[in-house]
Amino acid sequence: MIAGVVLVTLGVIFGVVLVSAMGNSYGVQGMFAKGTNENVTLGGTPPQIPNSGDLKSINTVFTSVSKAVLPTVVSIHTIFKASSESENDQEGGGDDENNPHNFFFRFFGPNGGSGHNMPRQRGQGDASGVIISSDGYIVTNNHVVENESEVKVYTYDRHEYVATVVGTDPSTDLAVIKIDAHGLTAAAFGNSDALEIGEWVEAIGNPLRLSSTVTAGIISAKARPLPDLIDASKSKVPITDFLQTDAAINPGNSGGGLFDLNGTLVGINSAIATTNGMYQGYGFAIPINITKVVAEDIIKHGKVNRGYIGVTIREVNDALAEADHLDVTRGVAVNQTTPGGAGAKAGLQTGDIILNADGQDVNTPSELQGIVAEHHAGDKIALQVWRDGKQVEVPVVLKPLEESETVATSDNEENSPDNDVDEAVTSAKFENLGFSVKNIDENTKSDLGIDNGVKVTNVNPYSDAASNGLAVGDVITKADRSSVTSAGQLEKLVKGKKTGESIVFVAKSKSGSKLIAVRLMKQLSDE
């Protein structure tokens, strides 16, 4: 008992001493250290890091470009109407930006705004634009301003304007708007065709309501084809020739500028590849060479006076290159020409391989598409074409789309049918090609609008023919530029080929024509 009283007494005495000591060591409240009148040196000695003049020059380039071009990029605030999507789509039947299978998005707004083809309720969105003339013309994305009831523009110097929509082009997702202003700083146009993969660029816009944001990256790829980004209901012929960059692009960047280190505008930011609706390293911009043509047409005429060759095309693979005796696999092959189109009028033929257009080599459909999109209807472009083992030049005068769909012309380049054929042969199986055929009837000819061909009745799913797109129900109308008139005639043509050689077929279905190159494989009975 006495020991307990002693311990409690000692504890009280110790607590009083401790509190008294703290009161002497801390500030007024007894919780903070007292200040000092002595001078204090903060920070350490700079580290000795080798820093060449080149590195300082690179830094200066980036800062100089940013200062020069920031005034050319504006913030766009929109009030948009509800979309006309079906009620089912509005309840979740449309695309979902959280669906990992929907990778590509055109977007704006602080939280992603609108994903590709997503239904939009009435609300607000934020995006970007680039000033392209000192008197107030601004280029942005079509998906930013379509169906908008109000468009406001905020310039870099914080002035606010109400904008009018001059015109839009769904095929390229571009639009031009106009504000009543003068003396603005307009972006200088660069040359997107001259860009090289790996070249540094800056993306400038207003992502996530963070105005005048600069990010840097490189050109990751050119002529990137992204057909899923264009709404087919709004464009008959989408232009899908994109610049790819790893410069950070997020919601709100739509319509902003992609600039090279010369300070020139090389693209209009439009979309990202993502699984979560936000930046994951893959952004896409519309090349400025296409943008310039579209903007000029909209400002002058209120619409785009785009020219077309009037062909469907595909990439050239090894089998097609070998069949046409090309030295290397290159170019794009003509699947078919549009009756009455510019290509047909110029003499382009199914099976031609376009190697060069307007002085530029082309190896993908998007590359050719991008070159043509830089021209107007009525312009002439020179095509270098590989045909029958030699290169020929085919000058083409581009036509507007509607003219390419109105006039039908006959195809006079078909070779005469072979009369030395057993007409009793009505079907044939080509094990070394991987498919079977039979003669077509008059109903099939009428349905497809053709005069000759054989119908594919079976395709080996593991064959070269299947992997290149031949399907049951297709009608083969040509083989190696010769008209196919019967199963017996095709059988004779194939027998004249050796194992390892390739044959180029033109196959037709209700969806159109396609060019298919198939290599003859060794049969099991061959030694």
C-alpha positions as CSV (number, residue, x, y, z in Angstrom):
1,M,0.0,0.0,0.0
2,I,2.8,2.4,1.0
3,A,4.7,1.4,-2.2
4,G,1.7,2.2,-4.4
5,V,1.4,5.7,-2.9
6,V,5.1,6.3,-3.4
7,L,4.9,5.4,-7.1
8,V,1.9,7.6,-7.8
9,T,3.6,10.5,-6.1
10,L,6.8,10.1,-8.1
11,G,4.7,9.9,-11.3
12,V,3.0,13.2,-10.5
13,I,6.3,14.9,-9.8
14,F,7.8,13.6,-13.0
15,G,4.9,14.9,-15.1
16,V,5.1,18.4,-13.7
17,V,8.8,18.5,-14.4
18,L,8.3,17.3,-18.0
19,V,5.5,19.8,-18.8
20,S,7.6,22.6,-17.4
21,A,10.6,21.5,-19.5
22,M,8.4,21.4,-22.7
23,G,7.1,24.8,-21.9
24,N,10.6,26.2,-21.9
25,S,11.6,24.4,-25.1
26,Y,8.7,25.2,-27.4
27,G,6.9,28.4,-28.6
28,V,3.9,30.2,-27.1
29,Q,1.7,27.1,-27.4
30,G,4.4,24.8,-26.1
31,M,4.3,22.9,-29.4
32,F,6.7,24.6,-31.8
33,A,10.5,25.2,-31.7
34,K,11.7,28.7,-31.2
35,G,13.0,30.6,-34.2
36,T,16.6,31.7,-34.5
37,N,18.2,35.0,-35.6
38,E,21.1,33.2,-37.3
39,N,21.4,33.1,-41.1
40,V,20.5,29.7,-42.6
41,T,21.7,28.4,-45.9
42,L,19.3,26.0,-47.6
43,G,19.9,23.6,-50.5
44,G,23.1,21.8,-51.5
45,T,25.8,22.2,-54.0
46,P,24.7,21.5,-57.6
47,P,25.8,18.0,-58.8
48,Q,28.5,17.9,-61.3
49,I,26.6,16.4,-64.3
50,P,28.0,16.6,-67.8
51,N,25.6,18.8,-69.7
52,S,26.7,19.5,-73.2
53,G,25.5,22.5,-75.3
54,D,23.5,20.1,-77.4
55,L,21.3,19.1,-74.5
56,K,20.7,22.8,-73.6
57,S,19.9,23.5,-77.3
58,I,17.3,20.7,-77.4
59,N,15.7,22.1,-74.2
60,T,15.6,25.5,-75.8
61,V,14.0,24.1,-78.9
62,F,11.1,22.6,-77.0
63,T,10.5,25.7,-74.9
64,S,10.8,28.0,-77.9
65,V,8.3,25.9,-79.9
66,S,5.9,25.8,-77.0
67,K,6.0,29.6,-76.5
68,A,5.5,30.2,-80.2
69,V,2.6,27.9,-80.8
70,L,0.6,28.1,-77.6
71,P,-1.3,31.2,-78.8
72,T,-2.5,29.3,-81.9
73,V,-4.4,26.7,-79.9
74,V,-7.8,27.5,-78.4
75,S,-10.2,25.9,-75.9
76,I,-13.6,25.0,-77.2
77,H,-16.6,24.7,-74.9
78,T,-19.8,23.2,-76.4
79,I,-23.4,22.6,-75.4
80,F,-24.6,19.7,-77.4
81,K,-28.0,18.2,-78.2
82,A,-29.1,14.7,-77.3
83,S,-28.2,12.2,-80.0
84,S,-30.7,10.5,-82.1
85,E,-29.5,7.0,-81.1
86,S,-32.2,4.4,-80.4
87,E,-33.5,4.0,-76.8
88,N,-31.8,0.6,-76.8
89,D,-28.5,2.1,-77.5
90,Q,-29.0,4.8,-74.9
91,E,-29.6,2.0,-72.3
92,G,-26.3,0.4,-73.2
93,G,-26.8,-1.1,-76.6
94,G,-24.1,1.1,-78.2
95,D,-20.4,1.1,-77.8
96,D,-19.0,1.1,-74.3
97,E,-15.8,2.9,-73.7
98,N,-15.1,0.5,-70.8
99,N,-15.4,-2.5,-73.0
100,P,-11.8,-3.8,-73.5
101,H,-12.6,-4.8,-77.1
102,N,-13.4,-1.3,-78.1
103,F,-9.9,0.2,-78.4
104,F,-10.3,3.4,-80.4
105,F,-12.0,6.5,-79.3
106,R,-12.7,10.0,-80.5
107,F,-13.5,12.0,-77.5
108,F,-13.9,15.3,-75.7
109,G,-15.2,16.6,-72.4
110,P,-13.6,16.5,-68.9
111,N,-14.4,12.8,-68.3
112,G,-14.1,11.4,-71.8
113,G,-17.2,13.1,-73.1
114,S,-18.2,10.9,-76.1
115,G,-16.6,7.6,-77.1
116,H,-16.7,6.4,-80.7
117,N,-20.4,6.1,-81.7
118,M,-21.5,6.4,-78.1
119,P,-25.0,7.9,-77.5
120,R,-24.8,11.5,-76.1
121,Q,-27.3,13.1,-73.8
122,R,-27.7,16.9,-73.7
123,G,-24.8,18.4,-71.8
124,Q,-21.5,20.1,-72.1
125,G,-18.1,19.2,-73.5
126,D,-14.6,20.6,-73.7
127,A,-12.2,20.3,-76.6
128,S,-9.6,22.1,-78.5
129,G,-9.0,23.8,-81.9
130,V,-6.2,25.5,-83.9
131,I,-6.4,29.0,-85.3
132,I,-5.6,28.8,-89.1
133,S,-6.2,32.4,-90.1
134,S,-5.7,35.8,-88.3
135,D,-9.4,36.7,-88.9
136,G,-10.9,33.9,-86.9
137,Y,-11.0,30.6,-88.8
138,I,-10.4,27.7,-86.5
139,V,-10.0,24.0,-87.4
140,T,-11.2,21.3,-85.0
141,N,-12.8,17.8,-85.1
142,N,-16.2,17.1,-86.7
143,H,-17.1,15.0,-83.6
144,V,-16.6,18.1,-81.4
145,V,-19.1,20.4,-83.1
146,E,-21.6,18.2,-84.9
147,N,-25.1,18.7,-83.6
148,E,-24.0,21.4,-81.3
149,S,-26.4,24.2,-80.2
150,E,-23.7,26.5,-78.9
151,V,-19.9,26.7,-79.4
152,K,-17.7,29.0,-77.3
153,V,-14.1,29.6,-78.0
154,Y,-11.5,30.8,-75.4
155,T,-8.2,32.1,-76.8
156,Y,-4.8,31.8,-75.1
157,D,-5.1,35.4,-74.0
158,R,-8.4,34.6,-72.2
159,H,-10.8,36.3,-74.6
160,E,-14.2,34.6,-75.0
161,Y,-16.0,34.3,-78.3
162,V,-19.2,32.6,-79.6
163,A,-18.3,30.6,-82.7
164,T,-20.3,29.6,-85.8
165,V,-19.8,26.3,-87.6
166,V,-18.7,27.0,-91.2
167,G,-18.7,23.4,-92.3
168,T,-17.9,19.8,-91.4
169,D,-16.4,16.8,-93.1
170,P,-17.4,13.5,-91.5
171,S,-15.1,11.5,-93.9
172,T,-12.0,13.0,-92.1
173,D,-13.6,14.0,-88.8
174,L,-12.6,17.7,-89.5
175,A,-14.6,20.9,-89.1
176,V,-14.0,24.6,-89.5
177,I,-15.6,27.1,-87.1
178,K,-15.4,31.0,-87.2
179,I,-15.1,33.6,-84.5
180,D,-15.4,37.4,-85.0
181,A,-11.9,38.4,-84.3
182,H,-8.9,39.9,-86.0
183,G,-5.1,40.0,-85.5
184,L,-5.0,36.4,-84.1
185,T,-1.9,34.3,-84.2
186,A,-2.4,31.6,-86.9
187,A,-0.5,28.3,-86.9
188,A,2.0,27.8,-89.7
189,F,1.3,24.7,-91.8
190,G,4.1,22.1,-92.0
191,N,4.3,19.1,-94.4
192,S,3.0,15.9,-92.9
193,D,4.2,13.9,-95.9
194,A,7.8,14.8,-95.0
195,L,7.5,13.6,-91.4
196,E,9.7,10.7,-90.4
197,I,9.0,7.9,-87.9
198,G,10.8,8.8,-84.7
199,E,10.6,12.5,-85.2
200,W,9.8,14.6,-82.1
201,V,6.5,16.4,-81.9
202,E,4.4,18.4,-79.4
203,A,0.7,17.9,-78.8
204,I,-1.0,21.0,-77.5
205,G,-4.6,21.2,-76.3
206,N,-6.9,21.4,-73.2
207,P,-7.1,17.9,-71.7
208,L,-9.3,17.3,-68.7
209,R,-9.9,21.1,-68.5
210,L,-6.2,21.8,-68.0
211,S,-5.9,24.6,-70.5
212,S,-2.9,25.1,-72.7
213,T,-1.2,21.8,-71.9
214,V,1.9,20.8,-73.8
215,T,3.0,17.2,-74.1
216,A,5.9,15.7,-76.2
217,G,6.5,12.5,-78.0
218,I,7.5,11.1,-81.3
219,I,5.8,10.1,-84.6
220,S,5.2,6.4,-83.9
221,A,3.8,5.5,-87.3
222,K,2.4,7.1,-90.5
223,A,-0.5,6.2,-92.7
224,R,-2.1,4.2,-89.9
225,P,-5.4,2.8,-91.1
226,L,-8.2,3.1,-88.5
227,P,-11.4,2.5,-90.4
228,D,-13.4,1.9,-87.3
229,L,-13.0,5.5,-86.2
230,I,-15.3,6.8,-89.0
231,D,-19.0,6.3,-88.6
232,A,-20.1,4.5,-91.8
233,S,-23.5,6.0,-91.5
234,K,-22.0,9.5,-91.9
235,S,-19.4,8.8,-94.6
236,K,-19.5,6.7,-97.8
237,V,-15.8,6.8,-98.2
238,P,-13.9,7.4,-94.9
239,I,-10.4,8.7,-95.0
240,T,-8.4,6.7,-92.5
241,D,-4.8,7.9,-93.0
242,F,-3.6,8.8,-89.5
243,L,-0.3,9.9,-87.8
244,Q,0.4,7.9,-84.7
245,T,2.2,9.5,-81.8
246,D,3.0,8.7,-78.2
247,A,2.6,12.3,-77.0
248,A,0.1,12.2,-74.2
249,I,-3.4,12.9,-75.5
250,N,-6.5,12.8,-73.2
251,P,-10.1,13.8,-73.3
252,G,-10.2,17.5,-74.2
253,N,-7.3,17.2,-76.6
254,S,-9.6,16.6,-79.6
255,G,-9.1,19.2,-82.3
256,G,-5.8,20.4,-80.8
257,G,-2.6,20.7,-82.7
258,L,0.3,18.3,-83.3
259,F,3.4,20.4,-84.0
260,D,6.9,19.5,-85.1
261,L,10.1,21.1,-83.7
262,N,10.1,23.7,-86.4
263,G,6.9,25.1,-84.8
264,T,4.7,24.1,-87.7
265,L,1.4,22.3,-87.5
266,V,1.6,18.8,-88.8
267,G,-1.6,17.2,-87.6
268,I,-5.0,17.7,-85.8
269,N,-5.3,15.4,-82.8
270,S,-8.4,13.2,-83.1
271,A,-8.4,9.9,-81.3
272,I,-6.6,7.5,-78.9
273,A,-6.3,3.7,-78.7
274,T,-7.2,2.8,-75.1
275,T,-9.0,0.2,-73.0
276,N,-10.1,2.6,-70.3
277,G,-11.0,5.8,-72.2
278,M,-7.8,7.6,-71.1
279,Y,-4.2,7.9,-72.3
280,Q,-2.3,4.7,-72.7
281,G,0.4,5.8,-75.1
282,Y,-1.3,5.7,-78.5
283,G,-2.7,8.9,-80.0
284,F,-3.7,9.6,-83.6
285,A,-3.8,12.8,-85.6
286,I,-5.2,13.8,-89.0
287,P,-2.3,14.8,-91.2
288,I,-2.1,18.6,-91.9
289,N,-1.8,18.0,-95.7
290,I,-5.3,16.5,-95.7
291,T,-6.5,19.1,-93.2
292,K,-5.4,22.0,-95.3
293,V,-7.3,20.8,-98.4
294,V,-10.4,20.1,-96.3
295,A,-10.3,23.5,-94.6
296,E,-9.7,25.4,-97.8
297,D,-12.7,23.8,-99.4
298,I,-15.0,24.4,-96.5
299,I,-14.0,28.0,-96.2
300,K,-14.4,28.6,-100.0
301,H,-17.4,26.4,-100.8
302,G,-19.0,25.3,-97.5
303,K,-18.2,21.7,-98.4
304,V,-15.4,19.5,-99.5
305,N,-14.7,19.1,-103.2
306,R,-12.9,15.8,-102.8
307,G,-11.6,13.8,-105.7
308,Y,-11.7,10.0,-106.1
309,I,-9.9,7.5,-108.3
310,G,-12.9,5.1,-108.1
311,V,-11.1,1.9,-107.2
312,T,-11.1,-0.6,-104.4
313,I,-7.6,-1.8,-103.4
314,R,-5.7,-4.2,-101.3
315,E,-2.2,-4.7,-100.1
316,V,0.2,-6.9,-102.2
317,N,1.3,-10.1,-100.5
318,D,4.1,-12.4,-101.6
319,A,1.9,-14.7,-103.7
320,L,0.5,-11.7,-105.6
321,A,3.9,-10.2,-106.2
322,E,5.3,-13.5,-107.5
323,A,2.3,-14.0,-109.8
324,D,2.8,-10.6,-111.3
325,H,6.6,-11.0,-111.5
326,L,7.4,-8.1,-109.2
327,D,10.9,-7.9,-107.9
328,V,9.8,-7.2,-104.3
329,T,6.5,-7.3,-102.5
330,R,5.3,-3.7,-102.8
331,G,2.4,-1.5,-104.0
332,V,-1.3,-1.8,-103.7
333,A,-3.4,-4.0,-106.0
334,V,-6.6,-2.9,-107.7
335,N,-9.5,-5.2,-106.8
336,Q,-12.0,-3.5,-109.0
337,T,-12.7,-0.2,-110.7
338,T,-15.9,1.8,-110.3
339,P,-17.9,1.9,-113.6
340,G,-17.7,5.4,-114.9
341,G,-15.1,6.4,-112.3
342,A,-11.9,8.3,-112.9
343,G,-9.8,5.1,-112.7
344,A,-11.9,3.2,-115.2
345,K,-11.8,6.2,-117.6
346,A,-8.0,6.4,-117.3
347,G,-7.6,2.7,-118.1
348,L,-6.9,1.2,-114.7
349,Q,-7.7,-2.5,-114.7
350,T,-8.5,-5.1,-112.0
351,G,-5.2,-6.7,-111.1
352,D,-3.1,-3.6,-111.7
353,I,-0.6,-2.9,-109.0
354,I,-0.2,0.8,-108.1
355,L,3.4,1.4,-107.1
356,N,3.6,5.2,-106.9
357,A,1.1,8.1,-106.8
358,D,2.0,11.8,-107.4
359,G,5.7,11.0,-107.0
360,Q,5.2,9.1,-103.7
361,D,5.6,5.3,-103.2
362,V,2.5,3.6,-101.9
363,N,2.5,0.2,-100.1
364,T,-0.7,0.3,-98.2
365,P,-4.3,1.4,-99.1
366,S,-4.2,4.1,-96.4
367,E,-1.1,5.6,-98.0
368,L,-2.8,5.9,-101.4
369,Q,-5.9,7.2,-99.8
370,G,-4.0,9.9,-98.0
371,I,-2.3,11.1,-101.2
372,V,-5.6,11.3,-103.1
373,A,-7.3,13.1,-100.2
374,E,-4.8,15.9,-100.6
375,H,-6.3,16.7,-104.0
376,H,-9.6,18.1,-105.3
377,A,-12.0,16.8,-107.9
378,G,-10.6,17.8,-111.3
379,D,-6.9,17.5,-110.2
380,K,-4.7,15.2,-112.2
381,I,-2.4,12.7,-110.5
382,A,0.1,10.4,-112.1
383,L,0.0,6.7,-111.1
384,Q,3.0,4.4,-111.7
385,V,1.3,1.0,-112.4
386,W,2.8,-2.5,-112.7
387,R,0.9,-4.4,-115.4
388,D,1.9,-7.5,-117.4
389,G,5.4,-7.5,-116.1
390,K,6.3,-3.9,-116.8
391,Q,5.7,-0.5,-115.3
392,V,3.4,2.0,-117.1
393,E,2.2,5.5,-116.2
394,V,-1.5,6.1,-115.9
395,P,-2.6,9.8,-115.5
396,V,-5.9,10.0,-113.7
397,V,-8.2,13.0,-113.5
398,L,-10.0,12.7,-110.2
399,K,-13.8,12.8,-110.1
400,P,-16.2,13.7,-107.3
401,L,-17.8,10.6,-105.7
402,E,-21.3,11.1,-107.2
403,E,-20.0,11.2,-110.8
404,S,-18.1,7.9,-110.2
405,E,-21.4,6.1,-109.4
406,T,-23.6,7.2,-112.3
407,V,-22.1,5.9,-115.6
408,A,-21.4,2.2,-116.4
409,T,-18.8,1.2,-118.9
410,S,-18.0,-2.1,-120.6
411,D,-14.8,-4.0,-119.7
412,N,-13.0,-4.6,-123.0
413,E,-9.7,-5.9,-121.6
414,E,-10.8,-9.4,-121.0
415,N,-9.0,-12.0,-123.1
416,S,-11.1,-14.2,-125.4
417,P,-12.3,-17.5,-124.0
418,D,-10.4,-20.7,-124.8
419,N,-12.5,-22.7,-127.3
420,D,-10.4,-25.9,-126.8
421,V,-12.2,-26.9,-123.6
422,D,-14.4,-29.9,-122.7
423,E,-17.8,-28.3,-122.2
424,A,-19.0,-31.5,-120.5
425,V,-16.9,-30.6,-117.4
426,T,-19.3,-28.6,-115.2
427,S,-17.4,-28.8,-111.9
428,A,-13.8,-29.1,-110.8
429,K,-11.8,-29.7,-107.6
430,F,-8.4,-28.1,-107.2
431,E,-6.7,-29.8,-104.3
432,N,-3.4,-28.0,-105.0
433,L,-5.3,-24.7,-104.7
434,G,-7.7,-25.6,-101.9
435,F,-11.1,-25.1,-103.4
436,S,-13.7,-26.5,-105.8
437,V,-16.0,-24.8,-108.4
438,K,-18.9,-25.4,-110.6
439,N,-20.5,-23.6,-113.6
440,I,-22.8,-20.7,-112.7
441,D,-26.4,-20.5,-113.8
442,E,-28.3,-17.5,-115.3
443,N,-29.7,-16.4,-112.0
444,T,-26.3,-16.0,-110.5
445,K,-25.2,-14.0,-113.5
446,S,-28.2,-11.8,-113.2
447,D,-27.8,-11.3,-109.4
448,L,-24.1,-10.3,-109.7
449,G,-24.4,-8.4,-113.1
450,I,-21.8,-10.6,-114.7
451,D,-21.5,-12.6,-118.0
452,N,-19.1,-15.3,-117.0
453,G,-17.5,-17.1,-114.1
454,V,-17.5,-20.2,-111.9
455,K,-19.0,-20.5,-108.4
456,V,-16.9,-21.6,-105.5
457,T,-18.6,-24.6,-103.8
458,N,-16.0,-25.5,-101.2
459,V,-12.8,-24.0,-99.7
460,N,-10.3,-25.8,-97.6
461,P,-10.2,-23.8,-94.4
462,Y,-6.4,-24.4,-94.0
463,S,-5.6,-23.4,-97.6
464,D,-3.8,-20.4,-99.1
465,A,-7.1,-19.6,-100.8
466,A,-9.0,-19.4,-97.5
467,S,-6.4,-17.3,-95.8
468,N,-6.4,-14.8,-98.7
469,G,-10.2,-14.4,-98.5
470,L,-11.8,-16.8,-101.0
471,A,-15.2,-18.0,-99.6
472,V,-17.9,-20.4,-100.6
473,G,-20.4,-18.6,-102.8
474,D,-17.8,-16.3,-104.5
475,V,-17.8,-16.3,-108.2
476,I,-14.3,-16.4,-109.9
477,T,-14.6,-14.3,-113.0
478,K,-10.9,-14.1,-114.0
479,A,-7.7,-16.0,-113.5
480,D,-4.4,-14.4,-114.5
481,R,-6.3,-11.7,-116.4
482,S,-8.2,-14.3,-118.6
483,S,-11.9,-14.5,-118.4
484,V,-13.1,-17.7,-116.7
485,T,-16.0,-19.1,-118.7
486,S,-16.4,-22.6,-117.2
487,A,-15.1,-25.1,-114.7
488,G,-13.4,-27.0,-117.6
489,Q,-11.7,-23.9,-118.9
490,L,-10.4,-23.0,-115.4
491,E,-9.2,-26.6,-115.0
492,K,-7.2,-26.4,-118.2
493,L,-5.6,-23.1,-117.1
494,V,-4.6,-24.5,-113.7
495,K,-3.1,-27.6,-115.3
496,G,-0.7,-25.4,-117.3
497,K,0.8,-24.1,-114.0
498,K,3.6,-25.7,-112.0
499,T,3.8,-26.4,-108.3
500,G,4.9,-23.3,-106.4
501,E,3.6,-20.9,-109.0
502,S,0.9,-18.4,-108.1
503,I,-2.4,-17.6,-109.9
504,V,-4.2,-14.3,-109.5
505,F,-8.0,-14.7,-109.3
506,V,-10.7,-12.1,-109.4
507,A,-13.7,-13.2,-107.2
508,K,-17.0,-11.5,-107.1
509,S,-19.8,-11.5,-104.5
510,K,-22.7,-9.2,-103.7
511,S,-20.3,-7.1,-101.5
512,G,-18.0,-6.4,-104.5
513,S,-14.9,-7.8,-106.2
514,K,-11.6,-8.9,-104.6
515,L,-8.2,-9.8,-105.9
516,I,-6.9,-13.2,-104.5
517,A,-3.5,-14.7,-105.2
518,V,-3.1,-18.4,-104.5
519,R,0.1,-20.4,-104.7
520,L,-0.2,-24.0,-106.1
521,M,0.7,-26.4,-103.4
522,K,2.2,-29.9,-103.9
523,Q,-0.4,-32.6,-104.0
524,L,-0.1,-35.8,-101.9
525,S,0.2,-37.8,-105.1
526,D,3.1,-35.7,-106.3
527,E,6.6,-37.2,-106.0
